[in-house]
């Protein structure tokens, strides 16, 4: 089973930037997909971005609500999944989780079976 550990969260002002990272250990070197999801208090976990293995740029998916501001990439050698977050807004405030999927829709929460513990992102107005 793969272990996932997120880092890079924090508090920024509106318009600021953050980069989240997720380090993989154990498990398969070839997950079907790797993704980022967010969950705000009282809300369901939502898709943010995902990438199909082995991490080519043309095989990325980004939620429409963050498209143009967030981007995802995967460092295959180091097994690190990154999420670059630009022009952050208060509505981006949430706990961000990374996850891996072995099959299914790479944009669906239900496709992902292994999850990290999450990292908090807070955007102040």
Secondary structure, 3 states (H helix, E strand, C coil): CCEEEEECCEEEECCCCEEEEEEEECCCCCCCEEEEEEECCCCCCEEEEEEECCCCHHHEEECCCCECCEEEEEECCCCEEEEEECCCCHHHCEEEEEEEECCCCCCCHHHEEEECCCEEEEEEC
